[in-house]
Amino acid sequence: MFDRPRQVPAYRHYKPKNLAVVRIHGQDFYLGPYGSPASWEKYHRLIAERFYSDPVELPKPDERIASLTLKELSLHFFTYCEGYYRRDGKATSEVVCVQQALRRLLKLFGDLPAIEFSPSKLKLVRDEFVRDGHCRSVVNNNISRIKRMFRWAVENELIPVAVHQALATVSGLKKGRSDVRESAPIASVSDAAIEATLRYLTPTVEAMVRLQRLTGCRPGEICILRPVDVERSEDIWCYTPRCHKTAHHDIERRIFLGPRAQAILRPWLDRDSETFCFSPLEAVAHQRSLKASRRRTPLDRGNRAGTNRKAKPKRTAGDRYTTTSYRRSIERACDLAFPLPPELVIATAAELTDAEILRRETLALEWRRRHRWHPNQLRHTRATELRKVHGLDGAQVVLGHSEAFVTQIYAERDFSKAADIMRQSG
């Protein structure tokens, strides 16, 4: 991409033919008779379209409809997504989701001209997602991303509007109306399971879990917490994340911290105001000091501390947790808190048949799925408690939802109220 000129190109007079002309990025554009209203209108339009806008390498107008393949269109759209779906200067997970959706599309119809992609072909792509074992919601979301690409192409005049209009007629798969499996709803996690897991977490992650359990905030909001983001002038502290999930909708997010949450967070605020409160570097240092305290070999014998570490490790601890590293820390602690039963452990594979190994691996995977929990379940647990005590409106305000129906997804209904009503009147 070339640099923009410092000054707006001038409206100039081409005297040999008495025409108005403007030079933009080294190219001359003739605007019509010099001084005419039409020439000035064209001048301002070109300045807006070609000077102030970023130059985008798109197919030439006469080649767009005829030669643009789905592979080329996907490349243009993915480049756009990398710049559009960003938060805090980094690409969001939506970029990866778009990439996965387009990968399946290109596998079937990569060389097909974009104008020939029809609803029946979109349904073939949908069937491919179903055969891959994706649940109904994932299939519908991926098909929506493909439709979004064609809407973007119409917006940028790459394909006729009729192509997108035809694809928009393909409706999403409905629950109970198809053979596609449903995803399991995100359930709450019991306090007993949380307490059993906390024993195997580092103090850093333990504080993160306890704080999220009380506040019901999102995992990403816990990971980016800094002292400067916490207003402590009142008796109830207020944490305002510097970025959050709905920031692009211009929605303000505030997380209020009561006495118990303050007691958990206070020790982690003793640091530079711009640094993150929960750092993997501190967790790694704590683990190493713990191992050193358990050392039995005298210090004048064996390896000295730090001499057996890799000089250039592939992965190093960062300055803050990500939602992925936060979740993995909890999963590892769950595996320690709820170990596999002896009959599912594969000690020596040589003594087992291939069928028996496969059976044990399948059962072990199911065991871990039942006994592992993830940070989002802490949010669901808190939402259910708040809805039961303070109603749907109270839970909505604390969780930071702009719509009540979103809170209903997180907060499980308290059917005991219905039972009490019928006990008295039914």
N, C-alpha and C positions, 0 to 999 in steps of 0.2 A: 504494500500500500504506500502510495507516494504522499509526501507532505503537502498540506494545504498552503496556498499562498497566504501571506500575512494580510493583504488588502483585498477587498472585494473587486473583481475585475470591472473595469470601467466600460461604460456605454460609449462606443467610439464611432467616428464618422469615416466610412470608406468613400472618399471623394470621387474616385473615377466613375463609380456607378451611383453615387448619392445614396448609399445603403448604410444602415446601422449595423454594427458588428460588435461582438464581444468574444474575447478569447478566454476559455475556461480549460485549465489543465493542458494548455498547449494546443487546443483545438479551437478553430474559429467557427463561430455560429453567426450566420447572416440573419438579421431580424426583420428585414423589410425596409421600406422608405425611411430615410433618416428623419427623426423627429416626430414620426407619426404615432398616434396612441397605440396602434397595434404592435409597433416595434417595441415600445416601452413595456407593454404587457408581456410580450414574448421574452424580453430581457429579464424581467423580474421572475418569470416562471422558470427560466433556465438557471438563474442564480439559486433559486430554491431547490430545484431538482438535482442539479449537477455540482454546485459549489458547496452548499451547506450539507448535503447528504454524503455519507461515506460511499465511495465508489465500490460497487459490487459487480463482480465478474459473472454476468448472466448471459445466456445465449442471446444471439442477435434476434431482433423481432421476427424476421422472416424465417428463422430456423427453430423458434421455440416450439410451436405446435407440431411441426412435422417430425423433428428429429430428437426431441428430449426424451430420453429413456428414464425408466424408474430408478436406475442406478445413478444417473446424473442428478435427477431431482432429489433423491435421498441425500446425496452429497451436499447439495446446496442447503437443504433443510437442516441437516445435522450441523453444518457450520453455523447456521443461524441459532440453533438450540444451544450450542456451546457458549454463545455470547449472551443469550437471553436468560437462560435458567441458571442464574448465579446468585449466591448469597454470601455476604461477607468476603467477596472477592474470589470465591471458589465455586466451581460447578456443583449444582445440586444433584441428587440421585435421579432426578427426572431425565438427565442427559443419558445416563446408563439405561434407563427404561426405554427411552426412545431408540437407542442403539439396538437393544434386543428386539424391539418390535420390527424395526426396519430390516434387521438381519434375516428374519423369517420371510418377510416380503420379498427381499432380493433373492433368496434361495429359490423361490418359485418363478418370479417374474422380473428378474434383474434387467434383462435386455429388452423387455417389452416397452414400446412407446407409451408414455404416460397417458396419452389421450385414449388408448385402447383398454385401459384398466377399468373394468366394469364391476357392478355389484356381485355378479356371479363369481368373478375372480377373487373379490374381497372375501366372499364366503369360503372359498377354498383355502385362503390364508387362515381364516378363523378355524376351519377344521384342522389345519395343521397345528395350531396352538392347542386344540383339544387333544389331539393324538399325543402331544408332548406331555400330557398329564397336568396341564395348568387348570386351576379352579376357574369357576365362572367369572368371578370379579376380575381376575388377571386377564382372562381372554377379552372381556369387554373393554378393559382399559387399554390393552394393546391395539385393539381395532380402533378405538377412539383416537389413539395417537397417529395411526395411519390416516384416518380421516382428517386429522388436524394438519397433516403435511399437505394434503390436497387443498385444504382451505387456504393455507399459506401460499401455495402455488398460484391459486386464483387471485389472491390479494396482490401478488407480485407479477401478475399478468404472464405467467409461464404456461398456463393451460386454460382452456375455455371453462367458464363457470359451470357449464352443463355436466362436466365430469364430476365435480364435487357434489353437485345437486343429486346426481344419480347415486353416488356412494352414500350420501346422507340418508337415503331411504333404507339402508340396511340397519335394522334395529338390533339392540343388544339382546343377548340371551337372557331370558326371564327365569326366575327361580321356579322350579317345579315344572317347567315347560320344555326342558331339554335333559339329556343324559349326562351333562357335564357335572362333575363333582362340585360340591360347595366347600368353601373354606371354613375351617373351624373358627367360631367367634373367639375373640381375645377375652379370656376370662380373668377374673381377679386372682390374686395370689394370697394365700393365707399368711397370717402373721407367724404361724409356727414354721412354715417353710422359709420365710424370710429370716427368722432368728437362727434357724439351723444353718443357713448359708452364710450369715454374717461372720461366723467363727472362722471361716476360711478366706475371708477377704482382707486385703490390706487396710490399714486405718483410713487411707485416702478414699478408697471405693466404699468402705463401710459408711463413712460420713456422707458420701454422695447418696447412697441408698436410703439412709435414715432421713436425710433432708428431702429427698424426692417423695418419700412415703408420707411425710407430713404436709408438704405443699401441693402435691399433685401436679407438679410442673412437668414439662416435656423433658425427655432425656437430654436433648440438645441444649436446653436452657440451663441444666445443671452443669454441663461440660464447659460452658463459656462464662461461668460466673466469675466476676472480678470484684475486689473490694470497692473500686470506684463506682460500680453499678449499684451498690447498696446504699440507700439513704437511711441513715441511722439517727436522725434528729428527733424522731418521735418514739413513743413506746412500742409501736408496731413498725418494724422495719419494712422498707419497700424496695424490692429488687426489680430493676427495669433492664431486661436483657438488651444488649446493643443490637442484636438481630434475632428475629424469631420467624416462625413458620408463616405467619400472616402479615409480615411487615410490608410486603408489596401491595397489600390491599389497604395500606395506610391505617391499620388498626393498632392502637396502642396496647402494649402488654405490660401489666404490672403484677408482680408476685409478692404477696404480703407474708411476712415472717413473724409468727407469734413467739412467745417466750421459749417454748421447747425447740423450735427451729433455730432461734437465735443462739441458744446454748450449744447446739451442734455446730453452727457455722462460725461462732466467735473465734475459736482457736485457729481457724484457717484464714482469718482476715489479717493476721499479723505478717504482712508482706508488702511489697511495693503495690501501690494501688492499681497499676496497670497490668500486673501479672495475674495469671489465672489462679484461683484458689486451689483447685484440685489438679495436681501435676503428676503425670506418670514418672517423671524423674524422681520425685520424692518417694513414690511408691517403690521404685526399684532400689533406691538407697536404703529404704527401710528393710526390704527383703534381704539385701546383702548384709546389713548390720545384724539382722536376725540370724542368718547363717553363720556369721562370724562368731556370734555369742554361743552358738552350739558346737563350735569346733572343738574337737578332742585332741587333735594332733598339736603338740607344742609349737609355738610360733617360730622357734629356731629350727624346726624340721618341716619337711613337706613343702608344699607350694606356699609362697608368700601371697598375701591378699592382692588380687588383681592381676597376677602374672599369668593366669590360665584363661584370660578373656580373649576373645577374637579381636584382632587389630582393626579389622574393617567388617563389622557385623552388617548383615543385610538389613536388619531392622534395629532402630534405636528408639529409645523413649523420647516422646515429644514434650512440648511445654504444656500441653493440655490433652485431656481425653477427647476422643471422638465418640460418637454414638456407637460405632462399631467396636472400638476397643473397650468401651464401658460395658457393652453387652457381653463381649467375650470374657471379660474378667468375672462377671457373674456366672456365666456358663461353666467356667472352670471350677468355681467354688461350688456350684451345684453338683458337679461330678464327684467332688470330694465329700460333700455332705451326704450324698445319696449314691454310694458306690453300687456297682453292678452286683447282682446276686452271684454266688460262686458258680452256679450252673450255666451262667451266660458268659463267664470269663473264658477267653481262648488263651490258655497257657502255652501249650505246645501244639501247634497246628499239624505237626507231622502225625500225631496220634488220632486225628479226626478226619472224617471223610469230607469231601467238598460240600456235600449236601448238609452235613451237620454244621460246618463252618458258616454256610450261608444262613442256616436257620438261627444260629446263635447271633450272628451279626444283625439279622432282621429284628430279633427280639430285643437285642441290646439297643438298637436305634429307637425302638418303640419305648423302651424303658427310659431312655434319656429324654425323649420327647415329653413323657409324662412328668418327669421329675425336674426338668429345667424350667426356669421362668426368666423373663426378660424385663428390662426397665419399663416398657410401656404398660406392663401389668400393674406396676406400682401406681401409675396414673389411674388405671381403671379401678383399682381397689379404693383409692382415696375418693374418686368420683362417686362410687356406690355409697360410701359412708356419708359423704356430704349430701347426697340426694335424700338419703333416708332421714337425716337429722334436720337439714335446712331446706329441703325441697329442691325442685328442679332449678328454680331461679338462683338459689344460693350456690349450687354446684356449677351453674353456668358462669357466674361471675368469677369464682375462684379459678376455674379451669381456663378462663380466657376465651370462651367460645362466643362468637357473635350471634349464633343461632341456637335456639334451644334444642332443635332436633339433633344437632351434633353431640350435645351433652347426653342425650338419650342413648347414643351409641356407646359412650364410655360408661355411663352409670347404669348398672343393672336395676331392673325394677324390683321394688319391695312388695312381693306378692302377699306378705303377711298382712298388709293392710286390707287387701281384698278378703282374706280369710277372716279377719276380725269383723268386717262389715257383714259378711254372710253368717257369721256366728251369732250376730245380734239380730239380723233381720231376715235371714234365709232359712 
